[in-house]
Amino acid sequence: MSVRLFLLPLLGVVLVPAALLPETVAAKTLADPATVFAPLTLPDAPNVYRSGSGLPGPQYWQNRTDYVIHSRIDTQAHVLHGSEIVTYSNNSPEALDVLWLQLDQNIYRADTRAAVGAIPGSHMMTGDHTDGMTIEHVSVVQGGREVEVTPLISDTRMQLTLPRTIDPHGVAFVKIDWHYTIPGPWGGRTAVTPTREGDIYEVAQWYPRLSVYDDRRGWNTLPYLGQEFFLEYGSFDYSVTVPWNYTLVGSGALLNPEQVLTPVERNRLAQAAQSDARVMIRTLDDITDPKSHLKQSGEVTWHYGMRNTRDVAFAASPAFVWDAARINLPPIVPWTNYHAVPRLAMSVYPREGIGPHGWDRSTDYVKHAIEYFSSQWFEYPWPNAINLGGHGAGMEYPGIVFDGISDRDPQLFWITTHELGHGWFPMIVGTDERRNAFMDEGFNTFIDVYASDHFNNGEFAPKRDSEFAPKTGNPAQDIVPVLTDPDAPVLMTAADGVSEKYRHSVTYFKGAYGLKLLREQILGPVRFDAAFRRYIAEWAYKHPSPSDFFRLMNSEAGEDLGWFWRGWYFTNAAPDYALGTVHHDAGKPATVQVRNYGALPLPVVLRADYADGKSEDLRIPTEAWRQSSDIVVSLPVHDGLKAVTLDPDHVIPDIDRSDNRLAMTP
């Protein structure tokens, strides 16, 4: 039902915008409240594993993987050799007769599924390939008996048929020997990159990794096509053998510093643990001085450990400059039977990374990101946070991120903060980023936005890069082309279904801006922050689904947000408000007709400006549109109305602002 004003008294003023003359009005259709506010059925129904409140259910379970890995890099052939023992704990209520593992290195094979329809700029587009991962031997130990197993390898997956089932709450031990050629710079996320003082090895997706078995799908076995990963949690004890003159940094804590670092390096690390300013652990002079290493020939084995993590990665090179500073968080015990160690922000980079606005500032950015995200959302759980200047793929792993040698401010700040922010999504909150990319990239970009505002009094604010508000820095303006693009995918589109054209604008930007709208325009920071922190804490080291997130935010924030979830996540709906007639008699309240043409009725501010220089704001809530998309609102009595404006500060993405302002005419 529409409410219209037809009164035109002699002493009154009626303002009619050109955009709402009859021929223009006919081009728009008022939103249908019944459709906009219809009940939303989420993809996953509540059950004993996942509750209606969005919390893990009373019978929630999750399997566990613990790894012991020994590896060696043949730097002459660029080949990594490895062996692992995986302790697989079946915490599910089902008996398992097979195990599935991920062999991500197989994406570099010429016959990989990813080679067809390859992502632009990826190795598949260059024609460079390796033989992928060669599995040398697999055996399974159950009940004290070891049985050799012949693996079934399909693209980037490997299935092991077990000698006998793993019963609920049972354990099996899997032994695997393997090797593969590490790709050159074209490898992207894992690569060997030449520099002036030697190669940089960025090593990731480097060991056979157990796939997730969960209550939603059983085995999650999507082939790796170059997007992201979905992994189980556990502990890692891993060692890497490299030439004597290599420095190696990796996820977790270094467990054998006395065997790999000189007394000078250990002393410098101790100084860094007491310093908010960076301390040089290895300098430019050290790079060219053989005596700066503990050994002057042969090989050295670096031993690392990490608990409560889904993955580990590392970087090694003879070319690393290395600096560090303390992270102001309590010391942490990195591994069983080891004493507590301080938390350190670290950067490693070659000579080429040094320069104006370059990697000299990296550790400041690392330190800020970890401390800010810890104070705002959830405490960082691991010993160190490392930023690597290498090939420049811009990729995250627990405790270490891979960024670019040539990155400079402000890009270096933004990429460092973004990749480290992934420590929270998906490294702490273990979402299925293989399918639901917005819960990974979007959530992380959201927390990055506020980190940009916070750092050094907003030195790099607002965040304005390929991930967020790339044109103007104002997301309400920059998102409009996405919302009005009929070909743009929706946020709930599976990750592999989002083309590179839309990957940043939808998955990152729209995903982040939705949370910003929810925080600033719908719930307010107090309610949003409390609910979002609860979400992170309850799902830390677990596997939430989109339905879990939507339900938890509804429940914790005290709102039925079905209209927002449908509009922003399941469709590309947008707000589109318009002013109709304005009636103002001297000495009486002014009345303003407002129409809603959009399927996303965000709260909107109506501002009245008066001749005496004063203005008044009236906030129109979402509930105003539940029964009608054509309403009349009253303003307080105030003579001399000059103009009325909808969303005067441009804080919501109204897709047509031509009808948002009316100025008084004589």
N, C-alpha and C positions, 0 to 999 in steps of 0.2 A: 504494500500500500504506500502511495506517495503522499507527502504533505506539501502543498504548494501555497504560495502567497500571491494574492491578486490585488490587495489593497494598495491604492495609489493616492493617498491624501495629498492635498496641496502643499502642506508644510513638511511632508516627508521627503526622503531621498531614497530612490530605488536605483541600485547599481546593477547593470546587466552586462556581463562580460561578452565580448564578441565571440569567444569560443563556445558560448552556450546559446547563440542564436539558433532558431529552429533548424536551419539546414545543417548546422554542426552537431546539434543534439542528436539528430537522427543517425549520425555516424557512430555513436557510442551506445552501448547497452548497459543499463544498470546491473550491478552484480546481483545474483540470486542468493539471498541469505540462506535458503534451504540447502543450497549446494555448498556454499562457503562453510557453513557451520554443521554440516552433516556429521554424524559419528564416524570416527576414523578407526578402521580395523587394522591393527599393525600386523606385519608379516608373521611374527612368532607369537603364538598364544602362551599365556603364563602356564607354568606347570611346577612340579616339585623341584625342578632344577633352576628355574628362573621365575621369580615371583611377579605378581601384578604391580608391586611397588617399584619394580626395576632393580631390586637388589638380588644378589645370588640367592637361590631358593634353599630350603632346608636340606635338600639332597644334592646340591650342586657338587659336581666332581670335575676333576681335571687330571689328566695323566701327566707324568713327569719324566724328564730326560736328563740324566747326568752324564757328562762326557769327561773322559781322560784321553787327551790327544797328544801324540808325539809327531813332530814333523821336521822336515829339513828342506831348505831351498838350495837347489843346484843353480847357482847364479851364472854359471857358464851356459847352461842350456835353458835357463828360465823355467825350470821344472820344480814343482813342489811335490815331495813324497810325504805320505802321512799314514799313520795307523791310529785307530781309535777303539776305545771300549766304551760302549754306551750302556748304562744301566737304565732299562726301560721299566717304569713302574705303571702297571695297569690299575688305575684307581676307578675305572668304570665298572658298572654292574654287569658288563658283558664279557664273555670269554673271547679272546682274540686269537684267530688262527693265522693271521698274516700281519706283517708290519710294512708300512710304506715309508720310504725315505725320499728326500729331495736331492737330486744331483744337479744343482744349478749351473755348474760349469758346462753342462751339456748344451746350454743355450748357444755356446760358441761353435758348435759343430755345424758343418755345412748343411746337414740334413735335418736340422731342428725345425720344429713346427713354427717357431718364431721367425724363421727366415722368410716366410711368405707373409706379406703384409707387415713388413718390419717397421718399427718406429723410426721416423726420419732422424738422421743423425746418429743412429745406433750402429754397432759394428756390423749388423746384418746388411746395412746399406753400403758398406765400404768394400765388401768382398773379402774381409779378413776373417780367418777361422782358425780354430784349433781342433784337436781330436776329442775335446771334451774330457770328462773324467774317466780314467781307466780303473775299473775295480779289479784288484788283483786277487783278493781272497775275502770270503765272508764266512763266519761261523757264528753259531748261537749256542750259548751255554744256559741250560735249564736243569735244575735239580742236580748240579754238580757234573753234568755230562755235556761235553762239547761236541756239536755236530756241524759239519761243513754244510753250507747252504749254497745252492746255485741261484743267483739273483735273476729276476725278470726285469729287464730295463726297458722302459718305454719313454722315449724322449728325455725329459728332465726328472723322471720318477723311477724309483726302484722298489719292486715288491719282493719281500722275503717271505716265503712260506715256512712257517715254523715247524720244527720237529714235533712239537705238541703245543696245544693251546696255552696261552697265558690266562689263567683263571682270574676272576675279579680279585683285585688286591694282590695279584701275583707279580713276579719280577722275572725279567729275562735279561741276559747280558749279550750284547751284539758286538762282535769283533770284525773290524773292516780294515783292510789295507788298500791304498789307492795311490794314484799319482795323476798329475795333469800339467800341461804347459800353461803357464800364466800368460794371459794375453798382453800384447804391447799396449801403447797408449790408447789404441782403439777399443780396448776392453771396457773403458768407462769406469764402472763401479769397482772393478778389480783389474789392476793394470800394472805394467812396468813402464815407468816414464824416465827417459834419460835427462840428466841435468849436467851442469859443468863438472861437478865433483863426483858424479856417479849416478847409478840408477836408483829410483825410488820404487819400492815394491808396496803397492796398496793391495792387501790380500783380504778378500771377503768372499762369502759364499764358497768357502774353501774346504769344507769337510762334508761328508754325507750327513744330512740333517733329518731327524725324524719328523714326519708330517704330523699334523694335529689330528687326533681322534677325539671327537666331542659329541655332546648330546644333541646337537642340531643336525649334523650331516654324517656322523660316523667319520670315516677317513676323508680328510680334505686333501684332494689330490689334483687340484688344478695344475696344469703344466706351467712352468715359468716362461712367460712371454716377454719379460723385460720390465714388468711393473714392480710390485713389492712382494712381501713375504708374510707368512703366517706360521708361527713357531711355538713350540712348547717351552715351558720354563724348567730350570734346573740349575745345577752348578757345573762350572767348567774348570778343569785343571789342564792347562795346555802348555806345551813347550815347543819352541821353534829354534832350530839350529841354523846359523848363518855364518858367513865369514867373520873373522876376528875384528875387522874394521867397520862393521855395521853397527848402528844403533837401532834398537827395535823397541817400539812402543805399542801397547795393545790394550784391549779391554781389560778392566780389572786392576789388580795390584801386582807389581813385580815381586815375586817371592824369593828370588835369589840375587839380590843386588850385590852381595859380596863377590859373587862369581862372575859378574858381567860389567860392573861399574868400577871405575877407579876411586880411590879414597877422595880425590878432589871432586869428582862428580857426586859422590854420596854426601860430601860436606855441603856442596852447593844445594842439593835437594833439601837437606836439613835447614839451610838458611831460607830457602823458598817457603818451607812450611811455617816460617815465622814472619813472612813478608807479604804485605798487600801489594807491593810493587814487584814486577817481574825480576827474577834472578836468572842470570845466564847459566845454564847447566853445561851446554856445549856452545862455544863461540865460533866465529869464523876462523880464528887461528887454530882452534882445535881440529877443525875439519881436515886441515892439511898437515897436522902433526901426528905421526904414528904413535908417539908416546902418550897421546891423550887417551889411548885405549888400554885396557887391562892387559891384553895380549898383543903381540906383534906378528903373529902367524897362526895358521890353522883356523879352527872354527870355535864358536861360542854358542852355548845353548841358553836361551832366555826362557824363564819359567814364570808363567802368569796364572792367576786364579781369580775367579769371579763367581759370586753367589747370586741366586735369585735373578737370573738373566735368561733371555731366550736365545742369545747369540753372542759371539765374540768375533772381533776382527783385529788386524794389526797392520803396522807399516814398518818397513825396514829400509835402511839406506846408509851408505857411508857419507852422504852429503848433508845430513841433518844438522842445522842449528837448532838448539833446544833451549827453551826457557820455561819458567814455571813461577807460580805464585800460589799462596794459600787460598783455599776456599773456606770461608768462615762458616763452617758447619762442624759439628762434633766429630772427633776421630771415629774411625770405623774399623771393625775387625774384618779383614778381607777374606780370610780362609780359616778353616778349622785348625786350631793349635798355633795360630800366628797372632802376635800381639796387635793391638790397635795401631793404626797408621793415620797420619793426617791426610786430609783431602787436598788435592793439588789440581789447579788449573794449569794446563800445559799447552804449549804450541811447538810443533816441529816443522821445519820448512828449510828449503835449500837457500843458497845465496841469492837466487833469482827472486825470492819472495821479499827481500829487503828493499825498501825504497820509500819515497814519500807516501804517507798514509797507507803503508803496507803492513806486513806481518809483525812489525815491531809492536803493534797495538793488539794483536790477536789475543794474547792471554788476558788482557783487560776485558775483552769482549766475552771470553770464555768464563772468566770469574763472575762477571755481571750476570750472564745468563743463568748460570747454575744457582747463584745466590738469590736472584730475583724470582725465578720460577719456584725455588724451594720455599721462599717466604710467602709467595702468593698462592701456591696451589698444593704442593706435596713435596716433602723433603727428598732431595736427591739421595739415592740409596747406595751409590757405589764410591769407591775410593778416589778415582781420578776422572777428569774430563779433559780430553785431548783433541786439539784441532790440528789437522794435518794439511800442510800446503803441498799438494801434489798435482795429479792430472786435472782435477777440477770438476769431477762429476757432480759434486754437491750431494753427498750421500751420508746417511746416518747409520751408526751401529751403537750398541750399548757402550758408553764410556769413551767412544772415539768417533770422530766425524772426518770425512774426506772432503776437503775443499780445494780451491785452486791457487796455484803459485802466483798467478797474475791478479788475483782478487785485490781490490783496493777499496778504501772507503768511498761511499757508504755501503757499497755492495758487500765488502768484506764483513762489516758489522751485521748486515741483514742475513747473509748466508750463514755466518757462524751462529748467530742466535737461532735461526730457523733449524739448522741441522741439530744443534744441541737441544732445542725444544722437543725434538723427536724422542729424547730420552724419556719424556712423559707420555707421548703418543707416537708410536705404539710400544715403546720399550717397557714402560711401567704398566700402563693400561694396554693390555695385549689384544687389541682389536684385530679383526680379520681384514687387514689392509689389502689382501689379494682381491677381496670383493668390495669392501666398503671403504673406498679411498678417502671419502670426506671425513671419516672418523680418525684418519691418520693425518693427512695433509691439511685438511680444513681446520681441525681442532688445534693443530700445532701452529698454523698461521695465525689463528685467533690469539693465542697467548703471545705470539711474536709482536703483534700490533701494540700491545701494552708495554712490552719490553722496550720497544723503540721509543715510546713516550717517556719511559722511566730513565733511560740511560743518559747520564751527563746532562740533565735538564733538557732532554729532548733534542740532543745534537743531531740525531738521525731521524727525527720525527717530522711529518708522519711517515709511517712505512709506505713506501711507494716504489714497488718493483714489479717484476713479472708475476709475483704471487698475490699482490694485493694493491688495489687502486692504482694501476700502472700509469694512467694518463694525468690525473690531477691530484692524486693523494686523497680525494674525497670519495669514499666508497659509494655513497648514495648516488653520486653522479656517474661514476665509472662502471657501476654494475648494470645500468640501464640497457646498454647494448646486448648484454647477456640475457636479461629478462625478456627482451623483445625479439630475440633471435629465434625464429621458429625451429631451427635445426639444433639448438643447444640442448644437450642431454640434461636430464634431471639429476640431482645429487644421488638418488638411490640407484642410478645406473651402475651396473657392475664395472669394476675398474677396467677390465679388458675391453669394455664396450665404449669407453670414452676416448675419442681420437686425440691426437696430440694438439690439434687446433684448439680444443676446449679443455685440455687437461689443467692448465693453470687458471683459466678464467672461471671454470666451474668448480673443479675439485678443491683447489686452493682458495681462490678469492671468494666465490659464492659460499663455500663451506665455512670460511672464517667469518664472513660478514653476517651470515645468519646468526651465529652466536653473539656477535657484537650487537645486532638488533635486539636479540633476546635479552641481553644484559642491560643495554642502555635505554631501550624504548619500550620494552614489554614488562620485564620483571623488576628492573632496577638492580644496581650492583650488589646491594646487601643480600637480597633473596637469591640472585643468580649465583653469586660467589659461594654462598653456603651450600647450595644444591650441587654446584659443579665440583666443589671440593669433596663432598660426600660421594659423588660418582667416582672420582679418582681413587679415593681411599677404599671404597668397597670393591672396586674392580681392579685394584692394583694386583699385578701378576696373575690376572684372570682374563677371560675371553668374553667381553660383553658384545652383544649384538646391537644394531640400531634400535630395535624394539626395547631393549633393556635401557638404553640411554633415554629414549623418549619417555618411557614410563617413570623412570627415576626423577627426571626433571619435573614432570607433572606432579608427582607425589611430593617431592621435597619443596618445590616452590609454591605449591598450593594453587595451581592453575590447571584448567583443562586446556591444553595447548594444541589440541587436535587440529584446529584450523590453521595454526602456524606450521605444524609438521607437514600437513598435506600441502599447503601452499608453497612452502620454501623447499621441501625435501622431495616430495613425491611429484610435484609439478613445478613449473617455472612461473607461478602466479606472482603478481606484483601489485602494489598499491597504485591507485589512480583516482585521486579525489578531484572534485571540481566545485567551484563556487557558483551558486545560482543567483537569486535575487537577494538584495540586502535592503532592509527597510529600517529607516531611522527617523523618528519624530523627536523633536526637541523635548527634553525633559522626560523621555520615556526610554526603556531598554531597546536597543537595536536588536533586530532579528536577522539571522543569516541562514540562507538555504545552502546546505552542503550535500553534494551527491557523491556516491561511491560507485565507481565503474570498475574497480579492481577486485580480484579474488583474494587479495591478501590485505585485509583491513587492519593495518598497523595503527596503533594510537597515533593521533596527529594533533599538532598544535595549531589553533586558529589565533592569529594575532590581530588585534585591532589597534590602529595608530590614530591619534587624535591631534587636532590642530594646536593644542597647547604643548605638544612635544612628548606627551606621555603615551604609553602603550600598555595594553593588557593582553595576557595570554590565557586562552581557554583550551584545555586539553580534552579532546574528544576520544573517549576510550573505544576499544574494539567492540565492547558490548552494545554501543550505540547502534550498530548495524545488524543486530541479530534479527530484527523484524522488518526493517525497511532500509533501502539504500538511498533514500531521499528524505532528509531530515531537516528540521529547522532548529537552530540553537539561539538562545538569548544571551546578549551581552549585558554587563552591568550598566546602569545609567551613567552616561558620560557624554556630554554634548561635544559637537565638533568632530564627528567621525570623518577621518580623511581616507582611510584605506583598510581593507582586511586582506590577510594573507594566510594561506594554508602552508604549513611546514616552512616557516620563514627562514629557518637556519639550515635547511637542506639536510636533515638528519635521517630522512626515510627516502627510499628509492622510488618516488613518484615518477611514473614513466611519461607523464605529460604535464609539465608545469605551466603550460600556456594558459590554463584556466584556474590557476591557483591564487591569483591576486586581482583585486578590484580596487581601483583608485576613484575617489569621489570626483565627479564632474559637476561644474556649476549648473 
